[in-house]
Amino acid sequence: MITKYPSRVRREKKIATSTRQRVTQPELPVVSPLDRGQGRSTLSPKRPSEDTAGLADVFPYYAGFGYDWARALLESLHVSDSAVVLDPWNGSGTTTLAAQHEGFRAVGIDRNPVANIVARLRVDAYMTGQKMTLASAVGKRHSAPSDDPLHAWFTPDSTKRIREWADHLSLLPIRQSCLPYVALFRSIRALSSAFEGSNPTWVKRAKSDEELVTVSAADFDAMLMEQQDFIASRVIASSDTLSPPVKIATALSSALPVPSKCVDVVLTSPPYLTRIDYAVAYTRELAVLGHDIAKDRTLRSALMGTTLIRRESDSPPRVGGTARTLIEDVASHSSKASSGYYRKQVVQYLDDLTAGLDEVTRVSKSGASLHLVVQDSYYKDIPVKLADICVEECTMRGWDLTSLDPYVVKRTLTSVNKAARNYKKSDVSETVISLRKS
Ligand SMILES: C[S@@+](CC[C@H](N)C(=O)[O-])C[C@H]1O[C@@H](n2cnc3c(N)ncnc32)[C@H](O)[C@@H]1O
């Protein structure tokens, strides 16, 4: 059912910047990231690493774009108050939050359930009359299951306490569980930070019992309460007006649970072709939710950009010339496995990207706008021009390019990878691509 919302909800832009202090955020500069003729937006899509706007610091998520930038973009579009905004790769929900705060209905889809808990928390944190619940009581169990995935980082007794909390939260309705879940994620991250390497998306596992983290039940409970208090102190109990509904769902971008032709704006950033395994990056949080990605590869292999190869499709990928050239260049590179494993990984990535774009096209109304934030990269010394590929693939699906804004990116995942540094490369860009559906 379509609900018409009264004139655009203009929320007080109150954002807490620290655990204690609340400040009124100044009005965003009136800039249109789309309007190159009148001067380019001063806001870069790249989220500052210490960003607190839109609760980004409550659970910093890999590769998100900035909340202020997303809001400025949505504000610049001048679409109707009843518009629906979609992010098919929603991550920690910057798009759904920015859309909510601009007064639009929003739909956020991500296949990673960890991301969806964070996205839910961020939108609920500002909802009128939404009481955020803190968890305080927890049942006891005799021991954690012997195959509990948390055993990869925690001693049996520590795992038992974390599992008691996770069991408790799994029985609560999602709206009551998202705050304590994020507090649980923050706690286990803090306790197991020694397993993180320079590559933020690769989390190690304990190699011996000596490496396992031990924490008493009392200390763990105290830590969890502290984390809950921190998040609760950041929640903005909203004083004004109704919030349009936000739907957050765990699904694949290639099978969006969204009816055809109902979306007005798509704002998103798909995974890049940089071999980021999102399931590995969130392996500890997924373990809290009961997923053992080391034993069950379903989730890991479903995520776009994964380094696992699914069964290769019999038909060649249905892609345009730029993507085909990339596949050929990778396949003919002289380095080991380029013609085998690496070619397959690139083909799989492009299959997932184009399946997502097919779905975005299906669900978008005619005249809808699509805004993609993508980063170019390198395979060895071969430039991966993801922005060019996206423009071409979208054009083939009936979208017209309206603007292209490249921003130079200094630190990329390639620059933290020692082996990848051996090849000569130039700076890469992150590009904001805007298109309109004809
Ligand atoms: C670049 S991140 C998006 C970050 C987001 N803009 C934010 O603010 O946090 C890409 C997201 O795509 C998700 N993803 C990867 N493969 C997917 C798929 N096949 N279907 C849906 N989501 C997927 C990942 O879990 C990840 O959260």
The ligand as a MOL file (V3000), in Angstrom:
LIG
                    3D

  0  0  0     0  0            999 V3000
M  V30 BEGIN CTAB
M  V30 COUNTS 27 29 0 0 0
M  V30 BEGIN ATOM
M  V30 1 C 30.2530 -1.2180 -0.2400 0
M  V30 2 S 29.2450 -2.0240 0.9190 0 CHG=1
M  V30 3 C 27.9300 -0.8890 1.1380 0
M  V30 4 C 28.2330 0.0920 2.2500 0
M  V30 5 C 27.0780 1.0340 2.5530 0
M  V30 6 N 26.9480 2.0900 1.5750 0
M  V30 7 C 27.2030 1.6330 3.9660 0
M  V30 8 O 26.9560 2.8040 4.1450 0
M  V30 9 O 27.5270 0.9130 4.9050 0 CHG=-1
M  V30 10 C 28.5320 -3.2880 -0.0620 0
M  V30 11 C 27.5230 -4.1730 0.6520 0
M  V30 12 O 27.0200 -5.1300 -0.3010 0
M  V30 13 C 26.6520 -6.2890 0.4210 0
M  V30 14 N 26.5100 -7.3960 -0.5450 0
M  V30 15 C 27.4940 -8.1040 -1.1300 0
M  V30 16 N 26.9720 -8.9860 -1.9850 0
M  V30 17 C 25.6300 -8.8380 -1.9370 0
M  V30 18 C 24.5580 -9.4550 -2.6220 0
M  V30 19 N 24.7730 -10.4150 -3.5240 0
M  V30 20 N 23.3060 -9.0560 -2.3490 0
M  V30 21 C 23.0750 -8.0670 -1.4320 0
M  V30 22 N 24.0610 -7.4610 -0.7400 0
M  V30 23 C 25.3290 -7.8250 -1.0040 0
M  V30 24 C 27.7740 -6.4650 1.4210 0
M  V30 25 O 27.3440 -7.2700 2.5060 0
M  V30 26 C 28.0640 -5.0110 1.8110 0
M  V30 27 O 27.3700 -4.6960 2.9940 0
M  V30 END ATOM
M  V30 BEGIN BOND
M  V30 1 1 1 2
M  V30 2 1 2 3
M  V30 3 1 2 10
M  V30 4 1 3 4
M  V30 5 1 4 5
M  V30 6 1 5 6
M  V30 7 1 5 7
M  V30 8 2 7 8
M  V30 9 1 7 9
M  V30 10 1 10 11
M  V30 11 1 11 12
M  V30 12 1 11 26
M  V30 13 1 12 13
M  V30 14 1 13 14
M  V30 15 1 13 24
M  V30 16 1 14 15
M  V30 17 1 14 23
M  V30 18 2 15 16
M  V30 19 1 16 17
M  V30 20 1 17 18
M  V30 21 2 17 23
M  V30 22 1 18 19
M  V30 23 2 18 20
M  V30 24 1 20 21
M  V30 25 2 21 22
M  V30 26 1 22 23
M  V30 27 1 24 25
M  V30 28 1 24 26
M  V30 29 1 26 27
M  V30 END BOND
M  V30 END CTAB
M  END
